[in-house]
Amino acid sequence: MSPFEKVNILLVDDRRENLLALDAILQMLDQNLVQVSSGAEALKYLLKHDAAVILLDVEMPDMDGFQTATLIREREKSRHTPIIFLTAISKTDVHVSQGYSIGGVDYIFKPFDAEVLKSKVSAFVDMFKQRHEVQLQSALLKTERDFVSAVLDTVNSLVLVLDSEARILRVNRAWELTTGYTLNEVHKHYLWEYVDDRQATEAFLRSGKSNSDCEGFWLTKGTSRRLVSWCFQVLDSEVGTDRHLVITGQDITELRQHTEELENFTYSVSHDMRAPIRAIDGFTRILIEEYASKLDDEGRRLLEIVRSNTEKMGELIDGLLALSRLGREKIIFSVIDMADLAKNSFQEQQAVDSPNRKISFNVDALPRAYGDKRLITQVFQNLLANAIKFTRNEASASIEVGHLSGAGEDIYFVRDNGVGFDMEHAQKLFGTFQRLHAANEFEGTGIGLATVQRIINRHEGRVWAEAKPNEGATFYFALPSREQKKAS
């Protein structure tokens, strides 16, 4: 606060002539003199405004000065505001002591010396300004400390500090090395000038999703672009100045290239392995069908083992191919009737896996989703196939598909009363080839849930599970709501 800025001095007295007298004495201080005629008016004023000092008459109707001071001290905002009691009636030590005990800093008797009063009020005004200046400096230092901490905590990351209009104020060395620009070249320039998709970047910052990541191409000083995964944090000022945005990001250009190369390799290898596996399976079938009579029981048993394992290998390869395709296929967004999709998926899976089983299946009222219908169908098919499989030993199998409300997202779940699992192993659930049950208990390739996670991740959602052994399992997946998805 500048020494020349005016502060508020609150004058509280039920007599108009007393207020005018105080005003005349204090006019020379050149501050904002606020006059109120009751304790209630004083409290109302202090709800919205600060005061450097309060001059409070003791003898007032309805609410006297001591009662008013007590209520002022009960409020955090005005707890430490200096109060000077003024009185023309009670000069007893008891009243003076009461005034000091409830937080008064002085107790002045009328008639008072104008110069003395003016000096005391001036001293409290000066202290108020000094305290305000200290608070302002403290807030500025805190902002600087937050910036330094952000840089130190993410020394290998790209770090930028923006003002509330998204103009660049600070960048770190990693950002300069990645883009080729220096701070002097970009200072006060808008962030939009250095990203490939301005509209998406603006929308992400406006969304306020500081706990989410955004991927996009950032421009370099040359002709190339770098793929960056980034997020932001809002730093609000404690003194009402403009907020700042701290952006941290990782250059994932090479990582994405390696991932795509790995997916291409996996796809190629899996595709090439299908031919020899089919040949083994085909020749094994011929041996079983045409030469079984020439083999003894042990020979036929060994051929069945070869054929069974060949089928499993084929299923694994098909799963790997499907998983690798997910990273290559374009997502086509549309509105999806989730209830209808769940019902159709269950009917298809039951017809394939357990056409003769009686399963209690219930679908709650589900909100429509916004995503790729073909991929979300795979999610339901995998989750419902697991639910059907893991309830096969239940006398009364039950499967439910339901919905929970979330902040900016729709949460769907598939719940069953099957064998469940121990949550200590939950981290394995969505890994490729990870299984929590022995193959001789429940068949499977360990790719289904990995596929579910890959699909939900591509929709910028999340997936998780809850279960207890022998008490069933619930698998959840959350998708950004249609409004949230369009906003991002």
C-alpha positions as CSV (number, residue, x, y, z in Angstrom):
1,M,0.0,0.0,0.0
2,S,1.3,3.4,-1.0
3,P,1.8,6.0,1.8
4,F,-0.5,8.2,-0.2
5,E,-3.4,5.8,-0.4
6,K,-6.3,6.6,1.9
7,V,-7.5,4.1,4.5
8,N,-10.8,3.8,6.3
9,I,-11.4,5.3,9.8
10,L,-14.7,4.1,11.3
11,L,-16.5,6.6,13.6
12,V,-19.3,5.0,15.7
13,D,-21.6,7.3,17.8
14,D,-25.4,7.5,18.1
15,R,-25.2,11.3,18.4
16,R,-24.9,13.3,15.1
17,E,-23.1,16.2,16.8
18,N,-20.4,13.9,18.1
19,L,-19.8,12.4,14.7
20,L,-19.4,15.8,13.2
21,A,-17.0,16.9,15.9
22,L,-14.8,13.8,15.3
23,D,-15.0,14.4,11.6
24,A,-13.8,18.0,12.0
25,I,-10.8,16.9,14.2
26,L,-9.7,14.1,11.9
27,Q,-10.2,15.8,8.5
28,M,-6.5,16.9,8.6
29,L,-5.4,13.3,8.4
30,D,-6.8,13.2,4.8
31,Q,-8.2,9.6,5.2
32,N,-11.7,8.1,4.5
33,L,-13.8,9.0,7.5
34,V,-16.8,6.6,7.7
35,Q,-19.6,7.7,10.0
36,V,-22.2,5.2,11.4
37,S,-24.7,5.8,14.2
38,S,-25.1,2.4,15.8
39,G,-23.2,-0.8,16.6
40,A,-25.3,-2.7,14.1
41,E,-24.3,-0.4,11.3
42,A,-20.6,-0.7,12.3
43,L,-20.8,-4.5,12.1
44,K,-22.5,-4.4,8.7
45,Y,-19.8,-2.1,7.4
46,L,-17.0,-4.3,8.7
47,L,-18.4,-7.3,6.9
48,K,-17.3,-5.8,3.5
49,H,-14.6,-3.3,4.4
50,D,-11.4,-3.0,6.4
51,A,-10.7,-0.2,8.8
52,A,-7.4,1.1,10.1
53,V,-8.9,2.1,13.4
54,I,-12.4,2.2,15.0
55,L,-13.5,5.1,17.3
56,L,-16.4,3.6,19.3
57,D,-18.7,5.4,21.7
58,V,-19.5,3.4,24.8
59,E,-23.0,4.7,25.7
60,M,-25.3,3.8,22.8
61,P,-28.9,2.5,22.8
62,D,-29.8,-1.1,21.7
63,M,-26.1,-2.2,21.5
64,D,-23.5,-0.4,23.5
65,G,-19.9,0.0,22.7
66,F,-18.7,-3.0,24.7
67,Q,-21.2,-5.3,23.1
68,T,-20.3,-4.0,19.6
69,A,-16.6,-4.5,20.3
70,T,-17.2,-8.0,21.5
71,L,-18.9,-8.9,18.3
72,I,-16.2,-7.2,16.2
73,R,-13.5,-9.3,18.0
74,E,-15.4,-12.5,17.2
75,R,-15.0,-12.0,13.5
76,E,-11.7,-13.2,12.0
77,K,-11.5,-10.3,9.6
78,S,-11.8,-7.6,12.3
79,R,-10.3,-9.4,15.3
80,H,-7.1,-7.3,15.3
81,T,-8.6,-4.0,14.2
82,P,-7.6,-1.3,16.8
83,I,-10.6,0.0,18.8
84,I,-10.5,3.3,20.8
85,F,-13.4,3.7,23.3
86,L,-14.9,7.2,23.7
87,T,-17.1,8.0,26.7
88,A,-18.5,11.1,28.5
89,I,-20.2,9.2,31.3
90,S,-18.4,6.3,32.9
91,K,-14.9,7.0,34.2
92,T,-14.8,4.1,36.7
93,D,-11.9,1.7,36.7
94,V,-14.3,-1.1,36.2
95,H,-15.5,0.3,32.9
96,V,-12.0,1.1,31.7
97,S,-10.8,-2.4,32.6
98,Q,-13.8,-3.9,30.8
99,G,-12.9,-1.9,27.7
100,Y,-9.3,-3.1,27.7
101,S,-10.3,-6.7,28.4
102,I,-12.5,-7.0,25.3
103,G,-9.7,-5.7,23.0
104,G,-9.7,-1.9,23.2
105,V,-6.3,-0.3,22.6
106,D,-7.3,3.0,24.3
107,Y,-10.0,4.5,26.5
108,I,-10.6,8.3,26.0
109,F,-12.9,10.5,28.1
110,K,-14.9,13.3,26.7
111,P,-14.2,16.1,26.3
112,F,-10.9,15.1,24.9
113,D,-7.9,16.9,23.5
114,A,-8.2,17.1,19.8
115,E,-4.5,17.0,19.1
116,V,-4.0,14.0,21.3
117,L,-6.8,12.1,19.6
118,K,-5.5,13.1,16.2
119,S,-2.0,11.8,17.0
120,K,-3.2,8.5,18.3
121,V,-5.4,7.9,15.3
122,S,-2.6,8.9,13.0
123,A,-0.3,6.4,14.6
124,F,-2.8,3.5,14.0
125,V,-3.2,4.6,10.4
126,D,0.6,4.5,9.9
127,M,0.7,1.0,11.5
128,F,-2.1,-0.2,9.3
129,K,-0.4,0.9,6.1
130,Q,2.9,-0.7,7.2
131,R,1.2,-3.9,8.0
132,H,-0.6,-3.9,4.7
133,E,2.7,-3.3,2.8
134,V,4.3,-6.3,4.7
135,Q,1.4,-8.5,3.7
136,L,1.8,-7.5,0.1
137,Q,5.5,-8.1,0.1
138,S,5.0,-11.5,1.7
139,A,2.4,-12.5,-0.9
140,L,4.9,-11.5,-3.7
141,L,7.6,-13.5,-2.1
142,K,5.3,-16.5,-1.8
143,T,4.6,-16.3,-5.6
144,E,8.3,-16.3,-6.3
145,R,8.9,-19.2,-4.0
146,D,6.1,-21.2,-5.7
147,F,7.7,-20.5,-9.1
148,V,11.2,-21.6,-7.9
149,S,9.7,-24.7,-6.4
150,A,7.9,-25.6,-9.6
151,V,11.1,-25.3,-11.6
152,L,13.2,-27.3,-9.1
153,D,10.5,-30.0,-8.8
154,T,10.4,-30.5,-12.6
155,V,13.9,-29.7,-13.8
156,N,13.6,-32.3,-16.6
157,S,10.2,-30.9,-17.7
158,L,9.2,-27.9,-19.7
159,V,8.1,-25.1,-17.4
160,L,6.3,-21.8,-18.3
161,V,4.7,-19.2,-16.1
162,L,1.8,-17.3,-17.7
163,D,-0.2,-14.3,-16.6
164,S,-4.0,-14.4,-16.5
165,E,-4.2,-13.6,-20.2
166,A,-1.8,-16.5,-21.2
167,R,1.1,-14.2,-21.9
168,I,4.5,-15.8,-21.1
169,L,6.3,-14.4,-18.1
170,R,8.9,-17.1,-17.4
171,V,10.3,-20.2,-19.0
172,N,12.9,-22.7,-17.8
173,R,16.0,-23.9,-19.5
174,A,14.4,-27.2,-20.7
175,W,11.8,-25.2,-22.6
176,E,14.4,-23.0,-24.2
177,L,16.5,-26.0,-25.3
178,T,13.4,-27.9,-26.7
179,T,11.9,-25.0,-28.7
180,G,15.1,-23.0,-29.5
181,Y,13.5,-19.8,-28.1
182,T,14.9,-17.7,-25.3
183,L,12.9,-15.9,-22.6
184,N,13.8,-12.5,-24.1
185,E,12.3,-13.7,-27.4
186,V,9.0,-14.9,-26.0
187,H,8.5,-12.6,-23.0
188,K,4.9,-11.1,-22.9
189,H,4.1,-13.1,-26.1
190,Y,0.9,-15.2,-26.0
191,L,1.3,-19.0,-25.5
192,W,-0.9,-19.5,-28.6
193,E,2.0,-18.3,-30.8
194,Y,4.0,-21.4,-29.9
195,V,1.4,-24.2,-30.2
196,D,0.1,-25.9,-33.4
197,D,-3.6,-25.9,-32.3
198,R,-4.5,-22.6,-30.7
199,Q,-8.2,-23.4,-30.3
200,A,-7.6,-26.7,-28.4
201,T,-5.0,-25.0,-26.2
202,E,-7.4,-22.1,-25.3
203,A,-10.2,-24.6,-24.6
204,F,-8.0,-26.7,-22.3
205,L,-6.9,-23.7,-20.2
206,R,-10.5,-22.4,-20.0
207,S,-11.7,-25.8,-18.8
208,G,-9.9,-25.4,-15.5
209,K,-8.9,-29.1,-15.6
210,S,-5.6,-28.6,-13.8
211,N,-5.5,-32.3,-12.8
212,S,-5.6,-33.5,-16.5
213,D,-3.0,-33.8,-19.2
214,C,-3.3,-32.3,-22.7
215,E,-1.3,-33.5,-25.7
216,G,-0.4,-31.3,-28.6
217,F,2.3,-30.2,-31.0
218,W,4.5,-27.2,-29.9
219,L,6.3,-25.2,-32.4
220,T,10.1,-24.8,-32.4
221,K,12.3,-22.0,-33.7
222,G,13.0,-24.1,-36.8
223,T,10.5,-25.8,-39.0
224,S,9.9,-28.9,-36.8
225,R,7.3,-29.5,-34.1
226,R,7.5,-31.4,-30.8
227,L,4.7,-33.5,-29.3
228,V,4.3,-32.4,-25.7
229,S,2.1,-33.8,-22.9
230,W,1.4,-30.9,-20.5
231,C,-0.8,-29.7,-17.7
232,F,-1.2,-26.5,-15.7
233,Q,-1.7,-25.2,-12.2
234,V,-3.4,-22.0,-11.2
235,L,-1.7,-19.8,-8.7
236,D,-4.1,-17.3,-7.2
237,S,-2.8,-14.2,-5.5
238,E,-3.6,-13.6,-1.9
239,V,-3.9,-9.9,-2.3
240,G,-6.3,-9.8,-5.2
241,T,-3.7,-9.3,-8.0
242,D,-4.0,-11.2,-11.3
243,R,-3.6,-15.0,-11.1
244,H,-0.8,-16.9,-12.8
245,L,-0.6,-20.2,-14.6
246,V,2.3,-22.6,-14.2
247,I,2.6,-25.0,-17.1
248,T,4.7,-28.1,-16.9
249,G,5.2,-30.5,-19.8
250,Q,7.1,-33.5,-21.1
251,D,8.4,-33.8,-24.7
252,I,7.1,-37.2,-25.8
253,T,8.0,-37.0,-29.4
254,E,10.5,-39.8,-29.3
255,L,8.4,-41.8,-26.9
256,R,5.4,-41.7,-29.2
257,Q,7.6,-42.7,-32.2
258,H,9.0,-45.7,-30.3
259,T,5.5,-46.7,-29.1
260,E,4.2,-46.6,-32.7
261,E,7.2,-48.6,-33.8
262,L,6.6,-51.1,-31.1
263,E,2.9,-51.4,-32.0
264,N,3.8,-51.9,-35.6
265,F,6.3,-54.5,-34.7
266,T,3.8,-56.3,-32.4
267,Y,1.2,-56.2,-35.2
268,S,3.6,-57.5,-37.8
269,V,5.0,-60.3,-35.6
270,S,1.5,-61.3,-34.5
271,H,0.2,-61.3,-38.0
272,D,3.1,-63.3,-39.4
273,M,2.8,-65.9,-36.6
274,R,-0.8,-66.6,-37.5
275,A,0.2,-68.6,-40.7
276,P,2.4,-71.2,-38.9
277,I,0.0,-71.6,-36.0
278,R,-2.8,-72.2,-38.4
279,A,-0.7,-74.8,-40.2
280,I,0.1,-76.6,-37.0
281,D,-3.5,-76.6,-36.1
282,G,-4.6,-77.8,-39.5
283,F,-2.1,-80.7,-39.7
284,T,-2.9,-81.7,-36.1
285,R,-6.6,-81.9,-37.0
286,I,-5.8,-84.1,-40.0
287,L,-3.7,-86.4,-37.8
288,I,-6.6,-86.7,-35.3
289,E,-9.3,-87.2,-38.0
290,E,-7.5,-89.5,-40.4
291,Y,-4.7,-91.2,-38.5
292,A,-6.2,-91.6,-35.0
293,S,-6.8,-95.3,-35.5
294,K,-3.0,-95.8,-36.1
295,L,-2.1,-94.1,-32.8
296,D,-2.4,-95.5,-29.3
297,D,-4.2,-93.7,-26.5
298,E,-1.1,-91.9,-25.5
299,G,-0.4,-90.6,-29.0
300,R,-4.0,-89.4,-29.3
301,R,-3.7,-87.7,-26.0
302,L,-0.5,-85.9,-27.0
303,L,-2.1,-84.7,-30.2
304,E,-5.1,-83.3,-28.3
305,I,-2.6,-81.4,-26.1
306,V,-0.9,-80.0,-29.2
307,R,-4.2,-79.0,-30.7
308,S,-5.5,-77.4,-27.5
309,N,-2.3,-75.3,-27.0
310,T,-2.3,-74.3,-30.6
311,E,-5.9,-72.9,-30.2
312,K,-4.7,-71.0,-27.1
313,M,-1.8,-69.6,-29.0
314,G,-4.1,-68.5,-31.8
315,E,-6.3,-66.8,-29.3
316,L,-3.3,-65.0,-27.8
317,I,-2.2,-63.8,-31.2
318,D,-5.7,-62.6,-32.1
319,G,-5.8,-60.7,-28.8
320,L,-2.4,-59.1,-29.5
321,L,-3.5,-58.1,-33.0
322,A,-6.7,-56.5,-31.6
323,L,-4.7,-54.7,-28.9
324,S,-2.2,-53.3,-31.3
325,R,-5.0,-52.2,-33.7
326,L,-6.4,-50.0,-30.9
327,G,-3.4,-47.6,-31.1
328,R,-3.7,-47.4,-34.8
329,E,-7.4,-46.9,-35.4
330,K,-9.1,-43.5,-35.5
331,I,-11.8,-42.8,-32.9
332,I,-15.1,-41.8,-34.3
333,F,-17.2,-40.0,-31.7
334,S,-21.0,-40.2,-31.6
335,V,-23.8,-40.4,-29.0
336,I,-24.2,-43.9,-27.7
337,D,-27.3,-45.5,-26.1
338,M,-25.4,-47.3,-23.3
339,A,-28.3,-49.3,-22.0
340,D,-29.1,-50.7,-25.4
341,L,-25.4,-51.5,-26.0
342,A,-25.1,-53.3,-22.6
343,K,-28.2,-55.5,-23.3
344,N,-27.1,-56.4,-26.8
345,S,-23.5,-57.2,-25.6
346,F,-24.8,-59.5,-22.8
347,Q,-27.1,-61.4,-25.2
348,E,-24.3,-61.9,-27.6
349,Q,-21.8,-63.1,-24.9
350,Q,-24.3,-65.4,-23.3
351,A,-25.2,-67.0,-26.6
352,V,-21.6,-67.7,-27.2
353,D,-20.3,-68.7,-23.8
354,S,-23.3,-70.0,-21.8
355,P,-26.5,-70.4,-23.8
356,N,-28.1,-72.8,-21.4
357,R,-27.3,-70.9,-18.1
358,K,-29.9,-68.9,-16.3
359,I,-28.4,-65.6,-15.3
360,S,-30.2,-62.7,-13.6
361,F,-29.2,-59.7,-15.7
362,N,-30.3,-56.1,-14.9
363,V,-29.5,-52.9,-16.6
364,D,-30.2,-49.6,-14.8
365,A,-31.2,-46.4,-16.5
366,L,-27.9,-45.3,-18.1
367,P,-27.0,-41.9,-19.5
368,R,-26.0,-41.7,-23.1
369,A,-22.2,-41.6,-23.7
370,Y,-20.1,-39.8,-26.2
371,G,-17.5,-42.0,-27.8
372,D,-16.7,-44.6,-30.4
373,K,-19.6,-47.0,-30.4
374,R,-17.6,-49.9,-31.9
375,L,-14.8,-49.6,-29.2
376,I,-17.2,-49.1,-26.3
377,T,-19.0,-52.2,-27.5
378,Q,-15.7,-54.1,-27.0
379,V,-15.6,-52.7,-23.5
380,F,-19.0,-54.1,-22.6
381,Q,-18.3,-57.4,-24.4
382,N,-15.1,-57.9,-22.4
383,L,-16.5,-57.0,-19.0
384,L,-19.7,-58.9,-19.5
385,A,-17.9,-62.0,-20.8
386,N,-15.8,-61.9,-17.6
387,A,-18.9,-61.5,-15.5
388,I,-20.5,-64.5,-17.2
389,K,-17.3,-66.6,-16.9
390,F,-16.6,-65.9,-13.2
391,T,-20.2,-66.5,-12.1
392,R,-20.4,-70.0,-13.7
393,N,-20.1,-71.7,-10.3
394,E,-22.8,-69.7,-8.7
395,A,-26.2,-71.3,-8.2
396,S,-27.9,-68.0,-8.7
397,A,-25.7,-65.9,-10.9
398,S,-26.4,-62.2,-11.0
399,I,-25.0,-59.4,-13.2
400,E,-25.8,-55.8,-13.1
401,V,-24.9,-52.8,-15.3
402,G,-25.3,-49.4,-13.6
403,H,-24.3,-45.8,-13.4
404,L,-22.8,-43.3,-10.9
405,S,-22.6,-39.5,-11.3
406,G,-19.2,-37.9,-11.5
407,A,-17.8,-34.4,-11.8
408,G,-17.6,-33.8,-15.6
409,E,-17.8,-37.5,-16.3
410,D,-20.2,-40.4,-16.5
411,I,-19.3,-43.5,-14.5
412,Y,-20.6,-46.9,-15.6
413,F,-20.1,-50.2,-13.9
414,V,-20.5,-54.0,-14.4
415,R,-21.1,-55.9,-11.1
416,D,-21.3,-59.6,-10.6
417,N,-21.6,-62.0,-7.6
418,G,-18.9,-64.4,-8.9
419,V,-15.6,-65.5,-7.4
420,G,-14.2,-62.0,-7.1
421,F,-10.5,-61.4,-6.3
422,D,-8.1,-60.1,-3.6
423,M,-7.6,-56.3,-4.0
424,E,-3.9,-56.8,-3.1
425,H,-3.5,-58.0,-6.7
426,A,-5.7,-55.3,-8.3
427,Q,-2.7,-53.6,-9.9
428,K,-2.2,-56.6,-12.2
429,L,-5.7,-56.6,-13.5
430,F,-5.2,-54.4,-16.6
431,G,-1.8,-55.6,-17.6
432,T,-1.3,-57.7,-20.8
433,F,-1.3,-61.4,-20.1
434,Q,-2.0,-60.9,-16.4
435,R,-4.4,-63.3,-14.8
436,L,-5.6,-63.7,-11.2
437,H,-7.1,-67.2,-11.6
438,A,-5.4,-70.4,-12.7
439,A,-6.0,-71.5,-16.3
440,N,-7.5,-74.8,-15.1
441,E,-10.2,-72.9,-13.2
442,F,-11.1,-70.2,-15.7
443,E,-10.0,-70.0,-19.3
444,G,-8.7,-66.8,-20.9
445,T,-5.8,-65.0,-22.5
446,G,-5.3,-62.1,-20.1
447,I,-5.8,-59.6,-22.8
448,G,-9.4,-58.6,-22.3
449,L,-9.0,-56.1,-19.5
450,A,-5.8,-54.7,-21.1
451,T,-8.0,-54.0,-24.1
452,V,-10.7,-52.3,-21.9
453,Q,-8.1,-50.0,-20.4
454,R,-6.6,-49.1,-23.8
455,I,-10.0,-48.2,-25.1
456,I,-11.0,-46.1,-22.1
457,N,-7.6,-44.4,-22.1
458,R,-8.1,-43.4,-25.7
459,H,-11.4,-41.8,-24.7
460,E,-9.5,-39.8,-22.0
461,G,-11.4,-41.8,-19.3
462,R,-10.3,-44.0,-16.5
463,V,-11.0,-47.6,-15.4
464,W,-10.7,-49.4,-12.0
465,A,-12.2,-52.3,-10.1
466,E,-13.3,-53.3,-6.6
467,A,-13.8,-56.9,-5.3
468,K,-13.6,-59.3,-2.5
469,P,-12.8,-63.1,-2.8
470,N,-16.0,-65.1,-3.2
471,E,-18.1,-62.0,-3.0
472,G,-18.1,-60.8,-6.6
473,A,-16.4,-57.9,-8.4
474,T,-17.4,-54.5,-9.8
475,F,-15.6,-53.0,-12.8
476,Y,-16.0,-49.3,-13.3
477,F,-15.1,-47.1,-16.3
478,A,-15.6,-43.4,-16.5
479,L,-16.0,-41.4,-19.7
480,P,-15.9,-37.6,-20.0
481,S,-19.4,-36.2,-20.3
482,R,-20.5,-35.0,-23.7
483,E,-20.3,-31.4,-22.6
484,Q,-16.9,-31.9,-21.0
485,K,-15.6,-33.7,-24.0
486,K,-16.7,-31.0,-26.4
487,A,-15.2,-28.3,-24.1
488,S,-11.9,-30.1,-24.2
